[in-house]
Amino acid sequence: MLKSKLIAKCLFQCNMISDVQNGEYAVQNIFIEYFPDHSFDKWNSNLPDNVVNHFLEASKGSTTIHVDSFIKDLWDL
């Protein structure tokens, strides 16, 4: 799963966005805003299933997800 889709799914499961596809666009826009000197396409790589499952489980029930921090957390994965 792509990093942007993972973040969008976490936001969606916590009822912070209405659909995953628009959430992915929002993640891209936040990336561009916070990390203008970096490539979104290079950062937005596929993650292994165990990493995806970890973050989906960890974010369940969250009331706040800071997308810029989430992007940083996934940077080197």
C-alpha positions in Angstrom: 0.0 0.0 0.0 1.3 3.5 -0.8 2.1 5.8 2.1 -0.5 8.3 1.1 -3.2 5.7 1.0 -2.2 4.4 4.5 -2.5 7.9 6.0 -5.8 8.4 4.2 -7.1 5.1 5.5 -6.1 6.0 9.0 -7.9 9.3 8.7 -11.0 7.6 7.2 -11.2 4.9 9.9 -11.2 7.7 12.5 -13.9 9.6 10.7 -11.7 12.5 9.9 -12.3 12.4 6.2 -15.3 11.3 4.1 -13.4 9.1 1.6 -10.0 7.6 1.1 -9.4 9.0 -2.4 -9.9 12.6 -1.4 -7.8 11.9 1.7 -4.9 10.8 -0.6 -5.1 14.1 -2.4 -5.1 15.9 0.9 -2.0 14.0 2.0 -0.3 15.1 -1.2 -1.2 18.7 -0.7 0.0 18.7 2.9 3.3 17.0 1.7 3.8 19.7 -0.9 3.1 22.5 1.7 5.3 21.1 4.5 8.1 19.6 2.3 8.4 21.7 -0.8 12.0 20.7 -1.5 11.2 17.0 -1.6 9.5 14.8 -4.2 6.1 13.5 -3.2 6.3 10.7 -5.8 9.7 9.5 -4.4 8.4 9.6 -0.8 5.1 7.9 -1.7 6.4 4.4 -2.0 4.8 1.0 -1.1 4.9 -0.2 2.4 5.0 -3.8 3.6 1.8 -5.3 5.0 3.1 -5.5 8.5 3.9 -1.8 8.6 0.5 -1.0 7.2 -1.3 -3.2 9.7 0.7 -1.7 12.6 -0.2 1.9 11.7 -3.9 1.1 11.0 -4.1 -0.7 14.4 -2.2 2.1 16.2 -4.4 4.8 14.9 -7.8 3.2 15.7 -9.9 5.5 17.9 -7.5 8.4 17.5 -9.2 11.8 17.7 -6.2 13.7 16.2 -3.8 12.7 13.5 -1.1 15.2 12.5 -0.5 14.4 8.8 2.8 16.2 8.6 4.2 14.2 11.6 2.7 11.0 10.0 4.6 11.8 6.8 7.8 12.2 8.8 7.2 8.9 10.6 7.0 7.1 7.2 9.9 8.9 5.6 12.5 6.2 5.8 10.2 3.2 5.5 
